[in-house]
Amino acid sequence: MASCIFTAVTRLAVFMFVTSLVSCLQVISAVNAPNLPRQRVVSSYQILRNLIDYKTYYFDQKGFMWDVAEELGALLVFAEHRYYGDSLPFGEQSYRDAKHLNYLTSEQALADFAVLTEHLKLTLPGAKHSPVIAIGGSYGGMLAAWFRMKYPHAVVGALASSAPIWQFKDLVPCDVFYKIVTDDFSESGRGCSESIRSSWKAVDNITSTDSGLQWLSEAFHLCSPLKSKEDAVSFKSWLSETWVNLAMVDYPYEANFLQPLPAWPIQVVCKFLREPSLPDKDLLQNVFQAVNVYYNHTGNTQCLNTSQTATGNLGYIGWYYQACTEMVMPMCSNGISDMFEPQKWDFKAFSDDCAQQFGVRPRADWATTAYGGRNISSHSNIIFSNGGLDPWSGGGVNEHISDSLVTIVIPEGAHHLDLRFNNPYDPQSVQKARALEVQYMKQWIKEDTLNPGSQSNKIV
């Protein structure tokens, strides 16, 4: 059973059920999968705890619920996804091998949530007839939407923020993600995306010699020097993930999600990337200044670690396993309409890497089979919110489907900006989005209060 954290407010009018502690999706491909031990995915319990000790970190990023809980008379329930945090079904053996990881699925997690809500209603005083609303961002947003779809009797509605439930095979173009990242950089400074596009060839030229590998290692103040062509490939993957992460956390104020960053960090980064035609070394020195904004905004970083792109960890080993089984999200780039090196979606290579890492093969079509793909019009009472700056919005629901499947687009919004605490620097678009989200929640609560159970099978 997933564990929970509660905070009580003035009266119990509704459960605000926050799905999952995994709040930031990571792009998975055969070239950036983690280099995990082959025989035991994680061989030390202490290593596992260090990797996924992120609860306080997560709560700090999800302030919307705290801001509106008292207004709604809500009890907040933070439900922890199995295999993350303390919810380890086999203790220190949970990540040992594919046999122990076999129960790590979104379907099992949703079933946990359904059992948990039923248990809470039966055991908490005054909770038996309280409506439940599911809320989540990123993968948690996907879970919130699917929770409402799969268990409509358990939750009267769901807020799915930055939830790419269509980022699966044949539902959206595989290049949409990287196009949005590129647009973010193109719109943040003249020559910015062009400089990044030019940098890949510059890295290839410089790293073609041992002296060039040494120069690049010193120029970027790398903790571990580059020594081979394979290291140079990993270095470029690290740069790519850095640009992607910046797009996800391009918030209008200082924030520390993934890394401590200034307000509108891509605009700050692009100040160093204005001249794409510079000689290779000059261009790459500017690229270093740009990535240093992401990795060393505080000025306390002594060297750059190319094996890590986020502060702490968001449970990435569990997410890699899920990507290798059910959460198969095709990604590709072409180097023309985006600023990245051309990379086709190679399912076979991805599958082979999963087999090598975990001893499993991905089921490319399963998410669509299990959750319906684009055929969701029979469902109701779900808000899909997406930020225009968020690359995951390309796989989200941004089109009108029905009056009770609400889509909210936040043009100045990065990854689940609407779920963060209110901030004086919030753009008006996110303020309006939050107000609309609360309005719909109040409507769901009122309808359920007047007609208990009426939201379970309602189709509009």
N, C-alpha and C positions, 0 to 999 in steps of 0.2 A: 504494500500500500504506500502511496506517495505521502510524504510528510507535509505538514502545513504550519503556517505561522498566522496567528490571528491578531486582529486589533478590534476591540469593541467600540462602538460609537453610541450615540444617544438612544437609538431605538432600532430594533431589528426589522426593517422593512424589506430588505433585499440582501441576498448574498452577492458580492462582487467577487467572482471566482476567477482568479488570475492563473491562466494556464501556463505551466512550464517555467522553469528557470533558465531555459536556453533562449536568449533574446536576440542573438545576432547570427544570422546565417553566414556561412563561409562558402566561398566559391571552391568547388572541388573539381579537380581534373587529374589526369594521370601524371601530370608533370609537377603538381604541387602537393601531392598526398604526403603525409608525414612519414618519416623513415622509422617505422615502428619495429620492435623486435618480432621476428617471424614466428617463433615458437610460443611465446607468451606475449600477448598484445600489451599488457602492462604487468610486469613481474613483481612490482613492489607496491604494497598498500600505501606506504607513505608517499610514493611518487604519485599515485592516483589521487590521494587527498590534496597534494600540492597543486595538481592540475585543475581540480574542479572546486576549489574552495572559494566561491564567488558570491555567496548569498548577500552579504552586505553591499557588495559592489552592484549587484543586480537591483536591489531595492532602491538604491539611490538613483537609478536611471528611470524609474517608473513612478513618477510623482503624480500623474493625473488621477489615479485612483485615490490617493491620499487627499488630493485637493477636493474631490467631489463626494467622498464617502459620507461625511456628516450631512451634507445637503440631501443625499438620498436615503439617509438613515440606514447605512449599509454596514454589514460585517465583511471585512476583507479576508479572503482566504487565499493564501499563496500556496498553490499545489505544486509540489516538486515532482518533476518527471522522473520516472524510474530510471535507474542507472546514472543519475546525476546527483551531485551533492551527497546527502546521507542516504539516499534511497537506493542502496546497493543490495539487490536480492540475494547475492551469494557472498556478501562481505568482501573481503580482500581478493576473492577469486572471481568477482563479477566480470572483470575485463581480461581474464586469463586467456580465453580462447573463444572460438566461434560457438562452441557448445554452451558456454556460460552466457554469451552475448545474445543467444537466440531469442530471448524474450524482450529484447530492446526493439520495440516497434511503436509507431504512432498509434496503432489500433489498440495495443495493450495499454498504452498510456491513457487513451480516451476511456477505456473501460475502467481504469483506476479512478479517473475523475468522476465517472458516473457512480461508482460504488461509494466514493468518498462523499459526494453530495447527499446521497441517500443516507449514509451513516450520520452525517452532521444534522440532517433534518430530524432524525430519530432521537438524537442524543442531546442536542442543544435546546435549552428551554426557549420556547416561543418561536422555534425555527421551522416547525413542521409544515406550515403553510406559506413560508416565505418564498417568493420567486428567486430564481438564480440567474445571474447574467455572467457570461463568460467573457473575459477580456484577455487579449494577448497581443504581442508585437513580434514580427518576424516569424520564426517557426512557431512561437507561442501564439501568434495571430492565426496561423494556419490551423493550429489545434483548436483555437476558440471557434473558428468557423465550422470546422469539422465536428466539433462537440455538439453544436447546435443542429447540424445536419443529421448526425448519427443518433443523438439522444435528445430529440425535441421535447420529450417529457421531463427531462432533467433540467434544462435551461430555457428560459423564456426568450432569450436573445443573446447576441454575441457582438462584440466589437473586435474586429480583426484588422489590426493596424499593420501596414507594410507586410501583408501576408501574400506571398507569391504562390497561390494555390494553382495557378496555371503555368508555372515554370517547369512544365513536364513535356514529355515527348509529343510533338506534333500539335501542341496547344498554342505556343508562341514561337516566333523565329528564334533560333539559338543565339543570334548576334545582338538581340535587343538590349541585353544587359550592358555590354561594353559600349554600345552606342550612347546610352544614357550617361555612363561615366564620362565619355569623351565630350558630350555636350556640356556637362558641368564645367569641365576645364576650358572648353572653347569660349564659354560665356563669361568666364571669370578673368580673362586677360588675353590681350593680343599676343599671338605667337605661343601660347601656353601648350595647347594640345599638340601643335606642330613640333615644339621642342621635344616633347615626350616621344612623339613618333620618330623623330630623328635620332633619339638617344639609343635605340636598340642597335642600329648599325654602328654607332660610335662605340658601344660596349663591345661588339664583335671585333671591331678593328683593334681596339686597345688590348683586348684579352687574347689576341692571336699569338702573343709572345709572353715568355715568363716575366720579362721586365714590365710588360704592360699589366699583367696580373698583379704584380707587386705595386705598381703605381696606383692602380684602381683601389686596391685594398687600403693603401695609405691615404688616398684622396678622400675616401668615404669613412675613414677611421673605423674600419671593420674590426670587430673583436677577434674574428678568425680570418686570417688572410686567404685569399683565393689562390688555389694552386693548380687548377686544371680546367679544361673546357667544361667539364661537368659542373664545377663550382661556378663558372660564369653563367651557365644556364640557370642554376639555382638562384644566382644573384638577380638575373632578369625576372625570374618568377617573384622574387621578394619585392622588386620594384613595382611589378604589376599589381601585386596585392596591396602595396602601399597606396597606389593611386585609387584602387577600388575602395579601400577603407576610408580614404579621405572623402570620397563621394558619399559614402553612407553616413558619415558624421559631420557633414558640412552644415553645422548648426549656427544660428545667428548670434551666439554668445559663447563665451569660454565654457568648455565642457571637458569632461575626462572620460568619456565613453570610448573604449579602446585605447586611447592615449590622451594625456592632458594637451588640449589644443586651444588656440586663440579663436575668437569669433570669426565666422566665415573663413575657415582655414584654407580653402582652395584659393581664395583671392590672395591670401598671404603667400601661399606657395607660388602662385603664378607671377608674383613680382620678380621672381628669380628666373623665370622661364619665358623671356620675351624675344630671344634671338635664336631661332632654330637653325640658322645657317652658320653658326660659329664652328671653328675647328673642334675636333673631337674632344680634346682634353678640356678646352674652355667650356664646351657645352656640358660635359659631365661634371665639371666643378660647379656649374650652376645647378645641375640636377642634385648634387649633394646638398647644396644650400636649401633646395626645395624639400628634400626628404628629411632634412634636419629639423624643419618646422614640425613635422609629424613626430619624430622620435626624440627630439630634444628641445621642445618648447620651454621646458623648465630650466634648461641650461645645466642640468645635473647629470646628463648621460655622458659617460666617459668614452664609450665606443658603441658602434651600432652592431646589433646582433641580427644577422640575416636569417636566423632560424625562428625569429619571433616577430610578429607584427602587431600584437595587442598587449596591453598591460594585463598582467594576470592571465587568466584563461577562462574561456566560456565553455569548457567541456568538449574540446574539439575532437578528442578521440572517439567519444560516443557519437558525435555528429558525423565523423568520417565513416563510422560503421553503418550508420543509418543511410548515408549517401550511397554506400556500397550494397545496400539491400533494397530499400524501398524509396528513398528520397533521391531519385536519379534525375538530376536537372541538367539537361544538355546546355552546354555553353560553347560558343565559338566566336572568333574574331576574324576580320579580313584585312586589317591594316589600311583600309581605304576610307570607309565610312566611320572607322574608329581609329584610335591612336595606338593600338596595340599591335604586336606582331601577329601575322596570320596564323591561326590555329583552328583546324577543323575539329568538329566534335567526332572523336574516334571512340565509339562505344566499345569496340573490341579491346583497344588498349586500356581503356578505363576498367573494363571487366577483368582483364588479366592482372592489372595492378591490385584490384580488390581481392582477387584470388590469392595473390602473393602476400598481401598484407594481412588478410583476415581468414582466408580459406573459404570465402563465400563469393557468389556471383550475383550481380544486381538484377532486379526484375524491372526492366525499363518501363513496362506498362502498368505496374501494379497500382501506383498512386491514382491513376485515372480510373482503373477498374474499381478500386475501393471507394473513391470519393466522387466519382462522376465527371471529372474533367470540367468541360464547359457546360455540361447539362445539369445546371443547379437551379433552374427556374421553379422547381416544385418546392423549394425550401423558402423560409421566411425569417424575418426579424434578425438579419445580419447586416452590420455596417462594415463596409470595406473602405478603409481610409488609406490613401497613398500619397506620398510626397513627390512632387515633380522632380526633385533633385535626387531621389533615391533610385539607384539602379535596379533594385528589386521591384520597383513599381511596374516594370515591363512585363513581369509575370503575374501581376495582381489584377484584380477585378476593377476596371476603370470605366466600364460601360453600363448603361442602364439596362437592367434585366426585369425588375418589377418594383412596385412601390414599396415592398417590404424587404427588398434586397438593396440597401442604400449604398451608393458610391459617393465618396467624398475625396476630392483631389485638392491637395494643398500645394500650390505652385512653388512656394519657397521652402517646402518641407523636405528634410532629409529623412533618414531611416527612423520610423515611428516617433517623429517629433511630437505628435499630438499626445503621446503617452508620457511625456516628460513633465516635470513640474512647470507650473506657470512661471513665466519669466518676463520682466519688463521689456526685454528686447524681442519678444515673440512677434513675428509678423501678424498682421491682422487676419490673414487667411487661416492660421492655425488657431487663433482665438475663436473665430467663427466656427471652425470645425469642431472644437471642443464643446462649444455651446450647443451645436446641433446634435452631437453625440449624446449629451446629457438630456436633451429634449426627447430623443428617441427612447432612451432608457426609462425616463419618467412615463412615457406613453406605454411601454411594455409592462411596467410595474402596475400602472393604473388598470390596464386591460386585464391583467392576471388577477388583480385584486377584485375587480368587479365580476369577472367570470373565471374562477379558478380552473386551470387546466385548459383554457380556451386557446392558448398559444401553442399547444403541443402539435396539433395537426393543421394549423391554419395555413391556407394557401391563398395568396393574393395575386 
